[in-house]
Amino acid sequence: MKKLQNYVTGQWLEGKGEGIPMFDAITGEVVALSDTEGLNFADILHYGRTKGGEKLRKMTFQERGNMLKKLALHLVKKKADFYELSYRTGATKIDSWIDIEGGFGNLFANASLRKLFPNQPYHVEGEPVDLSRGGRFMAHHIMVPKRGVAIHINAFNFPVWGMLEKCAVNWMAGVPAVVKPATNTSFLTEAVVREIIASGILPEGALQLITGSARTILDTVESQDVVTFTGSATTGRLLKSHKRIIEEAVPFNMEADSLNASILGEDAVPGTPEFDLFIKEVRNEMTVKCGQKCTAIRRIIVPQNLVEDVQIALGKALGKVTIGDPRLKEVRMGALVSKDQVTEVKERVQELTKTAQVVYGDLDRVETIGADAQKGAFLSPMLLREDQPLKNLAVHETEAFGPVSTIMPYKNLDEAITLAQMGKGSLVSSIATYNDAIAKDYVVNAASHHGRILVINREMAKESTGHGSPLPTLVHGGPGRAGGGEEMGGMRGIKHYLQRTAIQGTPTTLTEITGIYQQNAQYKEAEEHPFKYHWEDIQPGMSLKTHKRTLTDSDIQNFANLTWDHFYAHTDITSLDGSIFEKRTAHGYFIISAAAGLFVYPNKGPVAANYGLDSIRFLRPLYHNDTIYVRLTCKEKVDRDVASTEHPSGIVKWHVEVFDANFENRPESQKTDKDSPLVAVATILTMVEKKQETFVEMTDEKIEACLSKLTAETKPKWGIMTPQHMVEHLEYTYKITSGEIQDFEIATPEKILDKVRASLYNYDKFPQNAQFPQLEKDKLDALQHPDLETAIAKFKAQREKYIEFFKENPDAKLKNLVFGELNRYESYLLERKHLNHHFEQFGLI
């Protein structure tokens, strides 16, 4: 029998024991054996802290995010390989989709968070704090990756999502992971990890997998490690009280199964959309993953006059749920993960039925399609009814982790809130109501006991992800019985793996540490105008002091007429009595506009566009005949993704300070302690292009120099082309770009054509062995010219025709086989990439 392997210390290892069997939830057959005997958990954790941690910590948030995105794209291409294994866990196709592709979606979602972090390995949090009146002593907070490992102990119900929703977060933070999935379904986790490791996308040591028992793994945890647990509250409390966890003060994040409640609002009577949505939601939560979800609805709290209606409607809905082999399209619910789990659920139901009654389902009988009910871990959905939920507490304390839920009545909303709170802490609650006053009352009063609350109504139904769907950008966790932990949650989740440290010093020192210019730090005078630098060459603190400008009375009145801003302080000097203004006052936006006129560099350069205004403050008025100058300083750089027809670029945040140039000339008698020459500050953003250092510019001289190296005997670094085939291919493409050949259909599908055309603007090379649409794969066309020399001459002549065509037709657009219609500039970009590709292929550059 096949043994699952563990991926630890950079290798796939089998345990040295006999192994524990894992069973197919549908057929009862043994899938594989799990064995961890002989593994040294201390070595595994040390390996992660050193090998994996060192590499991840050095990566910037942008690099980590792009790594996650690349991994997600890779796994999506392989997703079909995982579904067959997922069926063996008892999951239907929709169950598997939630687990597998939901897990991949977590990678995508967390990858996008890179845009919220600085382009460096650590984060700068919040606003700076001035600790001195003079502004020379200040503080800020930074958050650096912990120097430990993230140890994830996961439950059986989501073998893929459970791993990736946690790993995506710690990888974004720069912390490696050791994953210990539940043994029952670890064969699916192992398959995904094999694909992740084989891809080579993650740094070695960033991910390790233990596919079986790891009872002593917490014995050697250290203070820099982080432990996360998903599973039963009982097991979680046991692990959380581990001696080593307490001694080392190891952060322990617990997400435990809870008795989640869904409330039917008093207004949601039969016949309303909210009633129907409520019934649908409860049915889904009972049957998706066979109810084996930590977020599933366990308590159905409904108005006492609607209990019978809900019971009948739910009975009808559950009666339509077909159970059996999840591979069959007509099956809506598969099996529980194992027969042991079936036994446990039955025991819990028997505890509940000491006071509650079964109103739908049978513990001992289930009809199945395409599967043997006796061999598989099948169980009928079980709907219970507890008529005295305030008195009988089992329904609030006992969880049957399967397709089981209990209806209970409430007299008024306050009682519904009380019943929800009696679960002593839940991951999620929901309420179906179209009355926002009811929704507010419930949410505000129930929120103390829940990690998330969903309000269900007709307006959000089509877009809703449902009661039981945690989202990567939201906190997943809950108080009390739910464990008191928080997973995911956007930036909050990533910060769980970062150490927050307060730093104090001068503004200049903190500028260097944070990578963000701090007010009153020393300027770094730019040798040239800052707008002449590419994104890579601009650094925080780089600064320019402008020349001066006097604001005239005519300027102010003209700006009022141009903008229609006729506020009295700018236009009616007879109304200034009792105001804060002394004379005709310049508009605040005119001051900023005038400041831009002073610091903007007029010539075309790396600054591609004004990207916006982050903040602006006017500290005191400026009047006609006042003179200003501006200090422009790079505050911060933020990387950005570019997918449209524009060149790679980043965002530069500029700190703009507007000064009163006449301040120093004022008599001291007219100054107070609060006076300052600084009259306005703003943060503006510009889009700045990055350097193009990938491609050699293909001038006539460069092309001539490259071709002079080419002989008939030159061998390609890749592909099957000969030198002459390459040159004739280039000649042919110049016939297309000069308009001689246009009688063809564009090969690229319309739906992706814009994206493909946009790729001309990036600085990525064409992939080696890329297939030209008109060439047969692995086959060379017949040569058109007698020798290489003739081919080169024809190539040069055709290139001249291309250049001449666009001189005479500068606004023309011509079809290209791959990239669609191209204008003159795009044809130049294609030429540069294409020549670089083939000249590099033959070692000419």
VOGU-3710 file (C-alpha; in Angstrom, 3 decimals, decimal comma):
1> mkklqnyvtg> 0,000/0,000/0,000  1,266/3,464/-0,943  2,622/5,594/1,877  2,187/9,339/1,855  5,452/11,200/2,114  6,305/14,213/4,237  8,083/17,184/2,668  10,560/18,309/5,330  14,125/19,694/5,432  14,110/20,012/1,641
11> qwlegkgegi> 13,196/16,405/0,799  10,305/13,980/0,499  10,536/11,433/3,299  8,535/8,371/4,302  7,985/7,554/7,951  9,628/4,451/9,381  6,503/2,909/10,907  3,704/0,751/9,560  1,491/3,710/8,784  -2,117/4,657/9,517
21> pmfdaitgev> -4,697/3,918/6,790  -6,737/6,714/5,222  -10,040/5,672/3,698  -12,057/6,649/0,656  -15,157/8,259/2,173  -17,354/6,867/-0,631  -16,134/3,273/-1,042  -14,383/2,638/2,257  -11,239/1,551/0,391  -7,802/2,433/1,759
31> valsdtegln> -6,383/5,372/-0,187  -2,912/5,470/1,335  -1,001/5,126/4,593  0,096/8,056/6,721  3,347/7,742/8,657  5,548/10,295/10,430  7,534/7,916/12,621  11,201/8,929/12,766  10,719/12,576/11,824  12,675/15,041/13,964
41> fadilhygrt> 10,301/17,947/14,531  12,970/20,106/16,152  15,077/19,833/12,988  12,046/20,582/10,820  11,235/23,786/12,687  14,874/24,884/12,700  15,131/24,268/8,966  12,120/26,480/8,336  13,417/29,296/10,551  16,793/29,326/8,814
51> kggeklrkmt> 16,544/28,018/5,244  13,094/29,329/4,426  12,950/32,309/6,736  16,179/33,947/5,603  15,054/34,105/1,977  11,490/35,189/2,638  12,515/37,945/5,059  14,779/39,531/2,439  12,029/39,698/-0,171  9,955/42,861/-0,442
61> fqergnmlkk> 6,193/42,781/-0,058  5,929/43,296/-3,815  8,177/40,310/-4,490  6,225/38,138/-2,054  2,912/39,212/-3,550  4,050/38,513/-7,087  5,324/35,128/-5,887  1,852/34,292/-4,544  0,222/35,462/-7,756  2,560/33,326/-9,844
71> lalhlvkkka> 1,873/30,310/-7,627  -1,889/30,835/-7,861  -1,745/31,041/-11,660  0,333/27,863/-11,743  -2,045/25,928/-9,484  -5,136/27,058/-11,400  -3,694/25,382/-14,503  -3,348/22,139/-12,514  -6,686/22,277/-10,686  -8,288/19,394/-12,587
81> dfyelsyrtg> -5,655/17,040/-11,158  -6,951/17,584/-7,620  -10,683/17,026/-8,094  -10,533/13,220/-8,338  -8,698/13,040/-5,015  -11,128/15,504/-3,491  -14,075/13,246/-4,400  -12,441/10,545/-2,279  -12,810/12,810/0,770  -16,587/12,690/0,230
91> atkidswidi> -16,744/16,161/-1,341  -19,033/16,964/-4,271  -17,842/19,085/-7,172  -19,100/22,282/-5,531  -17,551/21,221/-2,217  -14,267/20,586/-4,029  -14,504/23,903/-5,848  -14,854/25,734/-2,537  -11,855/23,895/-1,106  -9,506/23,773/-4,093
101> eggfgnlfan> -10,220/26,917/-6,064  -11,200/28,776/-2,918  -7,711/28,005/-1,641  -6,136/29,299/-4,838  -8,331/32,391/-4,551  -6,769/33,105/-1,166  -3,386/33,274/-2,870  -4,715/35,774/-5,417  -6,438/37,892/-2,755  -3,397/38,089/-0,503
111> aslrklfpnq> -1,107/38,736/-3,468  -3,123/41,875/-4,242  -2,415/43,200/-0,733  1,164/43,915/-1,813  -0,164/47,230/-3,138  -0,945/48,312/0,442  2,586/47,737/1,714  5,825/49,604/1,013  8,293/48,342/-1,569  10,597/46,920/1,090
121> pyhvegepvd> 10,792/43,812/3,315  9,124/45,461/6,315  6,098/47,619/6,902  5,824/51,161/8,259  2,614/51,491/10,256  0,483/54,509/10,966  1,491/58,154/11,175  4,691/59,583/12,661  4,547/60,991/16,183  6,259/64,286/17,066
131> lsrggrfmah> 7,871/63,917/20,490  9,325/67,421/20,708  8,219/70,988/20,226  11,089/71,626/17,878  10,311/68,690/15,619  13,781/67,129/15,986  12,778/64,124/18,074  10,064/61,835/16,805  8,767/58,269/16,700  7,236/55,867/14,230
141> himvpkrgva> 6,275/52,180/14,191  7,746/49,541/11,928  6,653/45,929/11,566  9,247/43,309/10,628  8,790/39,588/9,867  9,041/37,312/12,869  12,135/35,103/12,734  10,279/31,889/13,357  7,939/29,553/11,523  4,180/29,492/11,166
151> ihinafnfpv> 2,959/26,103/12,410  -0,467/25,349/11,004  -2,470/22,530/12,562  -5,527/22,119/10,351  -8,851/20,284/10,425  -9,945/17,582/7,966  -12,778/19,406/6,235  -10,748/21,749/3,981  -7,435/20,042/3,110  -6,515/22,644/0,461
161> wgmlekcavn> -8,235/25,865/1,538  -7,281/25,260/5,160  -3,617/25,216/4,214  -3,530/28,013/1,640  -5,721/30,502/3,524  -3,122/30,462/6,292  0,059/30,085/4,232  -0,846/32,929/1,894  -0,871/35,265/4,884  2,389/34,148/6,509
171> wmagvpavvk> 4,222/34,071/3,149  3,103/37,653/2,482  4,546/38,574/5,880  7,854/36,872/5,057  7,468/33,890/7,406  7,819/30,206/6,335  5,206/27,566/7,138  5,091/24,043/8,523  1,699/22,544/7,682  0,208/19,669/9,626
181> patntsflte> -3,149/18,771/7,994  -5,611/16,334/9,512  -4,517/12,786/8,719  -7,883/11,717/7,242  -7,624/13,962/4,181  -3,892/14,695/4,050  -3,587/12,741/0,791  -5,215/15,703/-0,992  -3,017/18,231/0,811  0,049/16,209/-0,160
191> avvreiiasg> -0,923/16,274/-3,850  -1,194/20,074/-3,833  2,075/20,484/-1,931  3,822/18,220/-4,453  2,720/20,547/-7,231  3,788/23,630/-5,245  7,246/22,221/-4,556  7,671/20,986/-8,147  6,863/24,466/-9,485  9,963/25,913/-7,829
201> ilpegalqli> 8,098/29,178/-7,244  8,553/29,277/-3,462  12,010/29,605/-1,881  13,220/26,313/-0,430  12,116/26,012/3,172  9,092/28,291/2,759  6,759/25,290/2,975  7,089/21,985/4,799  4,403/19,331/5,110  3,764/16,721/7,809
211> tgsartildt> 1,103/14,309/6,563  0,398/12,421/9,765  0,674/12,489/13,531  2,830/15,256/15,030  2,045/15,037/18,718  5,395/16,448/19,858  5,692/19,289/17,335  4,977/21,948/19,987  7,722/20,667/22,293  10,382/22,804/20,562
221> vesqdvvtft> 8,479/25,902/19,492  10,184/29,219/20,188  9,003/32,720/20,975  9,358/33,888/17,355  7,117/31,093/16,049  3,369/31,448/15,502  0,977/28,533/15,988  -2,447/28,449/14,351  -5,021/25,787/15,056  -8,305/24,956/13,321
231> gsattgrllk> -10,491/22,221/14,769  -12,488/21,326/17,828  -12,570/23,708/20,787  -11,537/20,878/23,144  -8,373/20,029/21,194  -7,585/23,697/20,694  -7,701/24,462/24,409  -5,452/21,477/25,093  -2,826/22,688/22,612  -3,093/26,292/23,766
241> shkriieeav> -2,217/25,242/27,315  0,931/23,388/26,205  3,798/24,146/28,570  6,115/25,321/25,799  3,475/27,680/24,374  3,157/29,307/27,782  6,875/29,403/28,631  7,898/30,947/25,300  4,805/33,186/25,038  4,216/31,810/21,542
251> pfnmeadsln> 1,312/33,516/19,743  -1,440/30,925/19,404  -4,289/31,634/16,992  -7,271/29,344/17,538  -10,208/29,033/15,161  -12,577/26,463/16,660  -15,819/24,936/15,511  -18,734/26,870/16,927  -22,497/26,742/17,237  -23,243/29,420/14,657
261> asilgedavp> -26,760/30,823/14,567  -28,932/32,198/11,795  -31,960/34,324/12,720  -35,115/34,750/10,689  -36,339/38,316/11,137  -39,918/38,869/12,271  -40,652/40,647/8,992  -39,384/37,723/6,879  -42,658/35,843/6,711  -43,496/33,136/4,155
271> gtpefdlfik> -43,900/34,694/0,714  -41,146/37,273/1,196  -37,793/36,947/-0,608  -36,057/36,969/2,766  -37,940/33,861/3,937  -36,961/31,977/0,800  -33,348/33,146/1,066  -33,230/32,018/4,682  -34,467/28,509/3,824  -31,964/28,266/0,961
281> evrnemtvkc> -29,105/29,448/3,162  -29,862/26,960/5,951  -30,184/24,083/3,493  -26,858/24,997/1,880  -25,096/25,224/5,216  -26,458/21,839/6,268  -25,454/20,032/3,064  -22,374/21,754/1,578  -19,366/19,678/2,688  -21,996/17,538/4,501
291> gqkctairri> -22,205/20,285/7,092  -18,540/19,725/7,991  -17,806/23,439/8,132  -16,717/25,453/11,131  -19,063/28,187/9,872  -22,117/25,977/9,256  -25,499/26,979/10,709  -26,120/24,807/13,777  -28,917/26,850/15,389  -31,918/28,063/13,385
301> ivpqnlvedv> -33,587/30,802/15,460  -37,034/31,794/14,158  -40,098/33,683/15,402  -42,280/31,301/17,423  -45,250/31,821/15,096  -43,129/30,743/12,085  -41,581/27,547/13,474  -44,007/25,272/11,635  -43,551/27,180/8,357  -39,774/26,951/8,597
311> qialgkalgk> -39,901/23,276/9,555  -42,094/22,415/6,556  -40,098/24,545/4,102  -36,775/23,133/5,263  -38,149/19,579/5,132  -39,172/20,114/1,496  -35,798/21,670/0,631  -33,831/18,854/2,280  -36,041/16,280/0,582  -34,649/17,436/-2,781
321> vtigdprlke> -31,031/16,839/-1,705  -29,692/13,725/-3,435  -26,907/11,827/-1,659  -24,273/9,525/-3,132  -21,149/9,352/-5,277  -20,000/12,989/-5,617  -18,709/12,311/-9,127  -22,292/12,032/-10,389  -23,797/15,315/-11,566  -27,183/14,525/-10,010
331> vrmgalvskd> -25,675/14,140/-6,519  -25,945/17,215/-4,279  -24,398/15,868/-1,068  -21,542/13,411/-0,700  -20,250/11,616/2,366  -18,739/12,608/5,670  -14,987/12,320/5,791  -14,961/8,915/7,538  -17,104/6,321/9,255  -15,580/7,420/12,557
341> qvtevkervq> -16,982/10,879/11,912  -20,403/9,375/11,164  -20,307/7,596/14,513  -19,339/10,796/16,326  -22,102/12,823/14,678  -24,663/10,191/15,593  -23,530/10,295/19,221  -23,915/14,079/19,300  -27,385/13,870/17,771  -28,398/11,374/20,423
351> eltktaqvvy> -27,263/13,841/23,080  -29,322/16,598/21,485  -32,441/14,448/21,186  -32,633/14,004/24,926  -34,641/17,238/24,815  -35,037/18,013/21,107  -37,004/16,008/18,560  -35,977/14,888/15,066  -38,293/16,462/12,475  -36,390/15,407/9,350
361> gdldrvetig> -33,911/12,621/8,616  -33,028/9,205/9,980  -29,797/8,319/11,791  -29,988/4,704/10,652  -31,172/5,015/7,054  -29,955/6,953/4,040  -30,715/6,520/0,356  -27,708/6,893/-1,948  -27,121/7,195/-5,689  -24,190/5,359/-7,275
371> adaqkgafls> -22,682/4,321/-3,956  -23,104/1,669/-1,270  -24,492/3,361/1,840  -22,953/0,673/4,025  -19,431/1,004/2,656  -19,276/4,790/2,563  -19,498/7,383/5,332  -23,011/8,506/4,441  -25,534/10,178/6,695  -28,928/11,705/6,071
381> pmllredqpl> -29,367/15,449/6,786  -30,833/15,728/10,273  -33,180/18,582/11,203  -34,029/18,850/14,912  -36,455/21,048/16,821  -35,881/22,367/20,335  -39,026/24,049/21,721  -37,474/25,254/25,004  -34,065/26,654/24,028  -33,806/28,947/27,059
391> knlavhetea> -34,186/25,975/29,389  -32,521/23,091/27,522  -28,890/24,043/27,024  -27,575/21,079/25,047  -28,452/22,806/21,767  -26,120/25,683/22,745  -23,312/23,434/23,974  -23,254/20,284/21,837  -22,153/20,383/18,208  -22,817/17,569/15,749
401> fgpvstimpy> -20,166/18,298/13,112  -22,136/17,136/10,117  -25,415/17,784/8,255  -27,271/18,582/11,477  -29,104/21,731/12,567  -31,778/22,603/15,129  -34,805/24,899/14,861  -35,741/26,908/17,970  -38,335/29,654/18,585  -37,998/33,204/19,892
411> knldeaitla> -40,669/35,593/21,201  -38,990/38,900/20,311  -35,689/40,161/18,952  -34,149/40,573/22,395  -34,795/36,892/23,036  -33,297/35,999/19,643  -30,164/37,930/20,582  -30,014/36,133/23,926  -30,290/32,739/22,211  -27,544/33,657/19,751
421> qmgkgslvss> -25,297/34,721/22,635  -25,925/31,438/24,476  -23,593/29,760/22,004  -20,824/31,483/23,990  -19,003/32,797/20,949  -19,320/31,978/17,264  -17,392/32,461/14,058  -20,397/33,824/12,217  -24,059/34,649/12,582  -26,601/35,842/10,053
431> iatyndaiak> -30,044/37,409/10,019  -32,563/37,446/7,194  -34,534/40,692/7,252  -35,540/43,529/4,950  -36,017/45,852/7,925  -32,796/47,787/8,553  -33,902/48,771/12,049  -34,160/45,072/12,959  -30,810/44,443/11,286  -29,136/47,238/13,239
441> dyvvnaashh> -30,629/46,123/16,558  -29,446/42,559/16,049  -25,977/43,383/14,735  -25,089/45,933/17,415  -26,254/43,733/20,275  -25,028/40,385/18,954  -21,662/41,550/17,622  -19,903/40,999/20,966  -20,364/37,255/20,522  -19,564/36,840/16,831
451> grilvinrem> -16,594/37,279/14,533  -18,723/38,084/11,492  -22,410/38,886/10,901  -24,165/38,642/7,533  -27,404/40,523/6,886  -29,396/38,705/4,205  -31,976/40,476/2,072  -33,270/40,601/-1,485  -30,942/43,394/-2,592  -27,666/41,571/-1,911
461> akestghgsp> -28,765/38,012/-2,623  -27,237/37,664/-6,094  -23,846/38,977/-4,983  -23,700/37,389/-1,537  -21,040/34,778/-0,852  -23,263/33,270/1,835  -23,358/32,713/5,569  -20,570/30,141/5,644  -17,984/31,675/3,322  -15,004/33,346/5,009
471> lptlvhggpg> -13,326/35,910/2,749  -9,580/36,609/2,644  -10,047/40,342/3,134  -12,198/39,915/6,243  -11,328/38,643/9,689  -12,126/34,954/10,126  -12,461/34,019/13,773  -14,626/34,653/16,750  -14,669/35,066/20,537  -15,250/32,529/23,269
481> ragggeemgg> -16,034/29,025/22,087  -14,880/29,999/18,572  -11,351/30,290/19,929  -10,747/34,019/20,254  -8,464/34,039/17,204  -8,355/35,900/13,918  -7,278/34,521/10,558  -6,922/36,368/7,272  -8,517/39,805/7,446  -6,481/41,595/4,782
491> mrgikhylqr> -3,567/43,566/6,216  -4,646/42,574/9,742  -3,929/38,933/8,986  -0,463/39,658/7,626  0,387/41,781/10,644  -0,235/38,726/12,839  3,136/37,421/11,608  4,968/40,736/11,983  6,585/42,214/15,089  5,549/45,808/15,773
501> taiqgtpttl> 8,389/47,976/17,119  8,330/51,642/18,090  11,410/53,519/16,865  12,561/56,900/18,131  15,118/59,316/16,767  15,600/62,353/14,596  13,443/62,840/11,485  16,551/62,307/9,337  17,401/59,007/11,012  13,819/57,769/10,838
511> teitgiyqqn> 13,632/58,717/7,178  16,516/56,347/6,485  15,013/53,569/8,610  11,447/53,765/7,320  12,161/54,623/3,703  9,573/57,405/4,060  10,515/61,074/4,275  9,648/62,489/7,702  8,781/66,123/8,275  11,839/68,218/9,287
521> aqykeaeehp> 14,344/65,643/8,040  17,370/66,910/6,146  16,803/67,353/2,446  18,851/65,541/-0,202  19,290/68,210/-2,815  18,700/66,753/-6,276  21,454/67,316/-8,837  18,809/67,655/-11,535  15,087/68,281/-11,477  13,469/65,280/-9,698
531> fkyhwediqp> 11,019/64,838/-12,576  13,953/63,958/-14,842  14,708/60,790/-12,860  13,238/57,359/-13,458  11,381/55,593/-10,648  14,386/53,514/-9,604  16,629/56,580/-9,194  14,266/58,626/-7,039  14,889/58,207/-3,307  12,967/59,459/-0,251
541> gmslkthkrt> 14,355/62,847/0,787  15,400/63,841/-2,753  14,407/67,482/-2,882  14,142/70,594/-5,042  13,773/74,218/-3,954  12,003/76,279/-6,626  12,281/79,877/-7,682  9,744/82,421/-6,412  6,404/83,780/-7,555  4,396/86,777/-6,351
551> ltdsdiqnfa> 0,617/86,337/-6,118  -1,061/89,432/-7,588  -4,506/90,840/-7,084  -5,267/90,056/-10,724  -4,163/86,439/-10,253  -6,697/85,959/-7,473  -9,586/87,575/-9,347  -8,765/85,713/-12,560  -8,701/82,392/-10,680  -12,130/83,213/-9,197
561> nltwdhfyah> -13,523/83,926/-12,649  -11,945/80,808/-14,132  -13,186/78,418/-11,420  -16,391/80,256/-10,420  -15,163/80,127/-6,825  -16,370/83,534/-5,633  -16,023/82,987/-1,890  -16,158/86,431/-0,242  -12,549/86,375/1,027  -11,306/86,242/-2,570
571> tditsldgsi> -13,733/88,645/-4,210  -15,425/90,960/-1,672  -12,890/92,784/0,451  -15,655/94,882/2,038  -16,907/91,800/3,933  -13,732/90,902/5,798  -14,688/92,491/9,120  -14,871/89,862/11,867  -13,285/87,187/9,695  -9,826/85,610/9,985
581> fekrtahgyf> -8,763/87,395/6,782  -7,007/90,773/6,607  -6,882/91,442/2,847  -7,915/89,861/-0,440  -6,975/86,228/0,076  -5,577/83,754/-2,411  -7,655/80,632/-2,997  -6,151/77,561/-1,387  -6,385/75,690/-4,672  -4,773/78,598/-6,477
591> iisaaaglfv> -1,843/78,348/-4,053  -1,474/74,646/-4,860  -1,873/75,319/-8,576  0,739/78,048/-8,407  2,997/75,713/-6,459  2,629/73,105/-9,212  3,581/75,749/-11,752  6,787/76,303/-9,791  7,840/72,659/-9,345  6,554/70,921/-12,499
601> ypnkgpvaan> 9,223/70,139/-15,107  7,712/71,049/-18,527  9,645/68,719/-20,835  8,690/65,134/-21,629  10,429/62,717/-19,311  9,909/59,743/-16,977  6,966/61,393/-15,180  4,051/59,969/-17,130  1,082/61,548/-15,351  -0,336/63,282/-12,292
611> ygldsirflr> -1,784/60,396/-10,263  -3,694/62,327/-7,638  -3,637/64,248/-4,396  -3,388/62,395/-1,077  -3,662/65,262/1,397  -3,584/69,032/1,577  -3,511/71,545/4,426  -3,607/75,340/4,381  -1,832/76,613/7,508  -2,480/80,330/7,158
621> plyhndtiyv> -3,810/82,756/4,532  -1,779/84,294/1,720  -2,724/87,711/0,390  -2,194/89,567/-2,851  1,395/90,661/-3,324  2,681/87,833/-1,084  5,559/85,874/-2,604  5,948/82,103/-2,362  8,462/79,403/-3,162  8,089/75,634/-2,955
631> rltckekvdr> 10,111/72,751/-1,591  9,357/69,489/-3,474  10,608/66,361/-1,677  10,169/62,681/-2,419  8,140/61,277/0,480  7,622/57,661/-0,513  7,676/55,266/-3,464  4,915/52,728/-4,107  5,202/49,996/-6,717  2,273/49,282/-9,013
641> dvastehpsg> 1,150/46,681/-11,508  0,687/47,728/-15,112  -1,485/45,627/-17,396  -2,689/48,223/-19,898  -0,981/49,957/-22,800  1,518/51,879/-20,705  5,099/51,287/-19,733  6,051/49,834/-16,329  5,879/52,533/-13,701  5,613/53,191/-10,005
651> ivkwhvevfd> 3,956/55,870/-7,913  6,024/58,564/-6,227  4,463/60,487/-3,351  5,858/64,011/-3,197  5,821/66,151/-0,067  5,003/69,684/-1,198  5,766/72,571/1,159  4,715/76,102/0,213  6,672/78,863/1,978  6,092/82,584/2,414
661> anfenrpesq> 9,238/84,085/0,912  8,659/87,408/2,708  8,518/85,856/6,168  12,134/86,565/7,058  11,697/90,210/6,099  8,841/90,791/8,502  9,606/92,832/11,601  10,034/90,682/14,695  7,253/92,658/16,351  4,845/91,203/13,781
671> ktdkdsplva> 5,846/87,558/14,505  4,599/85,253/17,220  5,902/81,940/18,531  3,376/80,166/16,374  4,411/81,942/13,173  6,173/79,923/10,491  7,134/80,595/6,888  5,292/77,359/5,990  1,843/78,253/4,671  0,614/75,046/2,989
681> vatiltmvek> 1,551/71,383/2,722  0,305/68,681/0,371  1,096/65,189/-0,780  0,815/64,761/-4,522  1,325/61,595/-6,507  2,966/61,136/-9,866  3,193/58,090/-12,096  6,877/57,674/-12,940  8,170/55,294/-15,583  10,769/52,680/-14,729
691> kqetfvemtd> 14,011/52,311/-16,611  14,040/50,148/-19,703  17,234/48,132/-19,296  16,092/44,830/-20,793  16,297/45,551/-24,505  19,029/46,994/-26,687  17,825/49,858/-28,856  17,887/48,653/-32,450  19,516/51,508/-34,352  20,898/51,054/-37,860
701> ekieaclskl> 24,383/50,866/-36,380  23,423/48,268/-33,782  21,634/46,076/-36,302  24,645/46,250/-38,614  27,002/45,315/-35,777  24,835/42,338/-34,781  24,437/40,980/-38,296  28,174/41,283/-38,941  28,658/38,542/-36,316  26,187/36,178/-37,985
711> taetkpkwgi> 27,477/33,356/-40,200  25,783/30,374/-41,780  27,400/28,195/-39,111  26,099/30,169/-36,107  24,100/27,897/-33,808  20,955/29,032/-31,969  20,697/28,919/-28,177  17,155/27,548/-28,550  14,828/26,462/-31,335  15,473/24,830/-34,708
721> mtpqhmvehl> 15,954/27,912/-36,893  19,103/28,336/-38,953  20,626/31,817/-39,280  19,085/32,259/-42,716  15,666/31,089/-41,537  15,851/33,666/-38,750  16,746/36,528/-41,102  14,058/35,559/-43,616  11,528/35,365/-40,791  12,434/38,928/-39,762
731> eytykitsge> 12,149/40,086/-43,383  8,662/38,562/-43,561  7,515/40,330/-40,401  8,800/43,651/-41,797  6,565/43,046/-44,834  3,659/42,938/-42,389  4,716/46,060/-40,470  5,288/48,005/-43,708  1,811/47,135/-44,998  2,854/44,871/-47,876
741> iqdfeiatpe> 1,172/41,838/-46,318  -2,208/42,440/-44,695  -4,388/39,677/-46,167  -4,585/37,523/-43,037  -6,774/36,986/-40,003  -5,490/37,971/-36,558  -4,621/34,731/-34,744  -5,155/35,974/-31,171  -8,701/35,553/-29,794  -10,586/38,832/-29,498
751> kildkvrasl> -11,227/38,421/-25,758  -7,514/38,529/-24,912  -6,273/40,728/-27,751  -6,077/43,923/-25,679  -4,063/42,131/-22,995  -1,691/40,663/-25,588  -1,210/44,063/-27,258  -0,541/45,657/-23,862  2,344/43,210/-23,368  4,306/45,146/-25,978
761> ynydkfpqna> 4,658/47,960/-23,448  6,204/45,883/-20,700  9,895/45,029/-20,384  9,456/41,256/-20,486  11,261/39,301/-23,165  9,405/37,113/-25,615  9,444/33,538/-24,304  11,956/31,201/-25,874  10,462/28,813/-28,450  7,371/31,002/-28,815
771> qfpqlekdkl> 5,337/29,751/-31,769  4,787/32,116/-34,722  1,174/31,524/-35,897  2,020/30,823/-39,571  4,864/28,403/-38,853  4,312/24,701/-38,229  5,651/23,484/-34,918  9,025/21,745/-35,135  9,160/22,265/-38,905  11,142/24,778/-40,958
781> dalqhpdlet> 9,707/26,515/-44,026  11,558/26,377/-47,307  14,189/29,114/-47,703  13,371/31,950/-50,095  16,855/33,249/-50,917  19,972/31,488/-52,260  22,204/32,325/-49,280  22,513/34,188/-45,968  24,118/37,264/-47,542  21,185/37,743/-49,906
791> aiakfkaqre> 18,731/37,221/-47,062  20,442/39,924/-44,968  20,337/42,377/-47,884  16,619/41,710/-48,418  16,011/42,097/-44,674  17,703/45,528/-44,630  15,770/46,686/-47,670  12,488/45,603/-46,162  13,279/47,369/-42,906  13,846/50,605/-44,871
801> kyieffkenp> 10,386/50,187/-46,397  8,915/49,844/-42,885  10,638/53,044/-41,734  9,616/54,922/-44,867  6,001/53,765/-44,583  5,532/55,318/-41,154  7,354/58,497/-42,171  4,754/58,958/-44,879  1,857/57,592/-42,800  2,550/58,551/-39,160
811> daklknlvfg> -1,060/57,940/-38,060  -1,478/54,599/-39,793  -2,501/51,382/-38,049  -1,591/48,005/-39,512  -2,652/44,491/-38,616  -0,278/42,108/-36,898  -0,848/38,362/-36,693  -0,427/38,224/-32,914  -0,968/41,740/-31,544  -3,818/43,055/-33,689
821> elnryesyll> -3,838/46,611/-35,038  -0,640/48,495/-34,189  0,202/52,161/-34,537  3,631/53,569/-35,302  4,885/53,529/-31,698  3,594/50,030/-31,018  5,263/48,791/-34,196  8,527/50,219/-32,865  8,027/48,397/-29,536  7,364/45,154/-31,416
831> erkhlnhhfe> 10,436/45,645/-33,572  12,644/46,222/-30,534  11,381/43,136/-28,713  11,423/40,973/-31,826  14,960/41,831/-32,940  16,268/41,468/-29,396  14,607/38,045/-29,167  16,177/36,631/-32,304  19,554/38,367/-32,002  19,815/36,958/-28,485
841> qfgli> 18,740/33,556/-29,832  21,862/33,512/-32,018  24,180/35,133/-29,496  24,485/38,421/-31,385  23,693/40,513/-28,278
//
